Amino acid sequence: MFKQNTGNIDRIIRVVVGLALLGWYFFAGGPIWALIGIIPLVTGALGYCGLYTLLGINTCKLKS
């Protein structure tokens, strides 16, 4: 559906940050804004970032 534009290290960092923010919110009573962790978690899982597309950034090393 979407062309992958995030590389492996980028994806790993996004998933870790997303999980950390969501864990902080759900398990440690973090602030409501910690739910923004959903965004890096989803973009890391999908390998696609809409903002990267708008800015012309591609950290993925795959040839298309």
PAVEXBA-274371 format. One record per residue: residue number from 0; residue in one letter; y negated, z, x of N, C-alpha, C in turn. Coordinates in nm, 3 decimals. Atoms other than C-alpha are relative to their C-alpha. Layout:
! residues N
PT   seq   type      n_py      n_pz      n_px     ca_py     ca_pz     ca_px      c_py      c_pz      c_px
PT   NUM      a         Y         Z         X         Y         Z         X         Y         Z         X
...
! end
This chain:
! residues 64
PT   seq   type      n_py      n_pz      n_px     ca_py     ca_pz     ca_px      c_py      c_pz      c_px
PT     0      m     0.118     0.000     0.083     0.000     0.000     0.000    -0.125     0.000     0.088
PT     1      f     0.113    -0.005    -0.092    -0.250     0.101     0.271     0.049    -0.029     0.140
PT     2      k    -0.034     0.028    -0.138    -0.250    -0.021     0.629    -0.023     0.127     0.082
PT     3      q     0.009    -0.123    -0.078    -0.182     0.269     0.866    -0.110    -0.014     0.104
PT     4      n     0.108     0.004    -0.097    -0.488     0.353     1.076    -0.017     0.131     0.077
PT     5      t     0.004    -0.124    -0.079    -0.411     0.696     1.223     0.123     0.006     0.088
PT     6      g    -0.108    -0.010    -0.097    -0.201     0.747     1.534     0.079     0.129    -0.016
PT     7      n    -0.090    -0.114     0.013     0.076     1.002     1.582    -0.068     0.133     0.032
PT     8      i     0.066    -0.126    -0.035    -0.134     1.268     1.758    -0.104     0.035    -0.105
PT     9      d     0.099    -0.019     0.106    -0.412     1.224     1.502     0.068     0.055    -0.126
PT    10      r    -0.073    -0.044     0.119    -0.159     1.265     1.219     0.050     0.143     0.014
PT    11      i    -0.051    -0.136    -0.024    -0.003     1.578     1.373    -0.113     0.101    -0.012
PT    12      i     0.116    -0.091     0.007    -0.345     1.740     1.416    -0.045     0.018    -0.144
PT    13      r     0.042    -0.008     0.140    -0.439     1.658     1.057     0.094     0.088    -0.084
PT    14      v    -0.098    -0.078     0.077    -0.117     1.805     0.915    -0.010     0.148     0.037
PT    15      v     0.009    -0.139    -0.044    -0.147     2.123     1.125    -0.127     0.066    -0.054
PT    16      v     0.127    -0.056     0.051    -0.514     2.175     1.030     0.007     0.018    -0.152
PT    17      g    -0.013    -0.010     0.146    -0.440     2.105     0.663     0.087     0.116    -0.042
PT    18      l    -0.089    -0.111     0.033    -0.149     2.347     0.654    -0.064     0.135     0.034
PT    19      a     0.066    -0.126    -0.039    -0.352     2.613     0.837    -0.104     0.040    -0.104
PT    20      l     0.102    -0.031     0.100    -0.640     2.589     0.590     0.061     0.043    -0.133
PT    21      l    -0.065    -0.036     0.126    -0.412     2.594     0.287     0.073     0.134     0.010
PT    22      g    -0.066    -0.129    -0.021    -0.209     2.881     0.431    -0.100     0.114    -0.001
PT    23      w     0.105    -0.101    -0.001    -0.529     3.074     0.493    -0.044     0.032    -0.143
PT    24      y     0.044    -0.022     0.137    -0.634     3.024     0.132     0.107     0.071    -0.083
PT    25      f    -0.105    -0.053     0.089    -0.299     3.097    -0.036     0.060     0.132     0.047
PT    26      f    -0.070    -0.119    -0.049    -0.159     3.370     0.189    -0.091     0.108     0.055
PT    27      a     0.089    -0.100    -0.057    -0.462     3.546     0.336    -0.128     0.017    -0.081
PT    28      g     0.117    -0.017     0.086    -0.711     3.519     0.052    -0.125    -0.063     0.057
PT    29      g     0.114     0.071    -0.057    -0.935     3.270     0.231    -0.095    -0.049    -0.108
PT    30      p     0.100     0.049     0.096    -1.245     3.122     0.070     0.047    -0.127    -0.071
PT    31      i    -0.038     0.115     0.082    -1.222     2.851    -0.195    -0.014    -0.131     0.077
PT    32      w     0.019     0.125    -0.074    -1.351     2.587     0.048     0.118    -0.031     0.091
PT    33      a    -0.118     0.025    -0.083    -1.027     2.626     0.247     0.095    -0.098    -0.068
PT    34      l    -0.083     0.099     0.071    -0.866     2.409    -0.022    -0.028    -0.143     0.047
PT    35      i     0.028     0.131    -0.057    -1.028     2.117     0.158     0.111    -0.042     0.096
PT    36      g    -0.116     0.030    -0.084    -0.715     2.139     0.373     0.094    -0.102    -0.062
PT    37      i    -0.081     0.101     0.067    -0.554     1.914     0.114    -0.030    -0.139     0.058
PT    38      i     0.040     0.133    -0.048    -0.748     1.617     0.254     0.066    -0.034     0.134
PT    39      p    -0.067     0.037    -0.124    -0.629     1.628     0.616     0.153    -0.001    -0.013
PT    40      l    -0.145    -0.002     0.020    -0.278     1.714     0.498     0.048    -0.133    -0.059
PT    41      v    -0.040     0.126     0.065    -0.257     1.407     0.273    -0.024    -0.119     0.093
PT    42      t     0.027     0.113    -0.089    -0.424     1.170     0.521     0.096    -0.001     0.119
PT    43      g    -0.097    -0.006    -0.108    -0.193     1.293     0.795     0.138    -0.042    -0.044
PT    44      a    -0.131     0.037     0.052     0.115     1.251     0.579     0.009    -0.150    -0.028
PT    45      l     0.000     0.142     0.033     0.016     0.900     0.468    -0.025    -0.090     0.120
PT    46      g     0.035     0.082    -0.116    -0.114     0.781     0.805    -0.118    -0.090    -0.026
PT    47      y     0.115     0.081     0.039    -0.421     0.637     0.636    -0.120     0.090    -0.029
PT    48      c     0.125    -0.073     0.026    -0.780     0.762     0.637    -0.105    -0.099    -0.049
PT    49      g     0.100     0.089     0.058    -1.033     0.593     0.410    -0.131     0.000     0.079
PT    50      l     0.123    -0.009    -0.079    -1.325     0.716     0.620     0.013    -0.082     0.128
PT    51      y    -0.023     0.083    -0.118    -1.171     0.553     0.928    -0.019    -0.147    -0.033
PT    52      t     0.016     0.140     0.042    -1.161     0.224     0.737    -0.148    -0.034    -0.012
PT    53      l     0.144     0.025     0.016    -1.530     0.252     0.646    -0.072    -0.006     0.134
PT    54      l     0.065    -0.006    -0.130    -1.623     0.334     1.007     0.058    -0.096     0.102
PT    55      g    -0.063     0.096    -0.090    -1.393     0.073     1.162     0.080     0.064     0.111
PT    56      i    -0.076    -0.073    -0.101    -1.186     0.331     1.351     0.149    -0.021    -0.027
PT    57      n    -0.145     0.013     0.012    -0.814     0.282     1.419     0.063     0.067     0.121
PT    58      t    -0.066    -0.071    -0.110    -0.619     0.534     1.629     0.149    -0.033     0.007
PT    59      c    -0.141     0.039     0.004    -0.284     0.376     1.544     0.023    -0.109     0.106
PT    60      k    -0.030     0.095    -0.106    -0.123     0.188     1.833     0.092    -0.113    -0.045
PT    61      l    -0.090     0.104     0.050     0.101    -0.030     1.611    -0.072    -0.132    -0.008
PT    62      k     0.055     0.135     0.012     0.045    -0.403     1.625     0.021    -0.048    -0.143
PT    63      s    -0.017     0.052     0.136    -0.019    -0.566     1.289     0.003    -0.150    -0.001
! end
